[in-house]
Amino acid sequence: MIDSPAFPEATVTVPAHDHQACVNHALTTAEQLCGQRGVQLTAIRQQVLALIWETHKAVKAYDLLDKIRPYQHSAKPATIYRALDFLIEQGLIHRVESLNAFVGCRCSGLQHEQLLLICKHCLEVEERTATQVMHAVSTECLSAEFIVSSQALEIHGTCKKCSAE
């Protein structure tokens, strides 16, 4: 329940989000895609992916390292970065450049551009397809004869939940 400051007597019920369902879906998808592609989803890669999906906030590599250490005592920064590189290469996560952090990909398995809406208050990241926006960006690049190697658009602002509080 969230109390409304404008109307103290009004409350809004917000259903709890089941992050474990997100983790389970991400792991199942990763196992299927890696199996189809003939690449190995190692235990450390699975753990890193699961930790990223525990929240919809961008997660930094060193925070992942701190969370992995209780299970993988010998884990080093390079261990985490290798796992992150693999997960990015397989399209299972995205790097949020402006935050130097990572977030799970909701469209794993599909080649796509990224429109990431990043809340400056709670740091949750929402991935959007925004086909028309991304098409307009591609059109501008073509008219400039600019060859795109990767395309991501990050927009910082305030999410619906934070703007309501």
Beta strands, then each sheet from edge to edge (+ up, - down):
strand 1: 2-3
strand 2: 11-12
strand 3: 93-96
strand 4: 101-104
strand 5: 114-119
strand 6: 125-128
strand 7: 152-157
sheet 1: 1+ 2-
sheet 2: 3+ 4-
sheet 3: 6+ 5- 7-
end
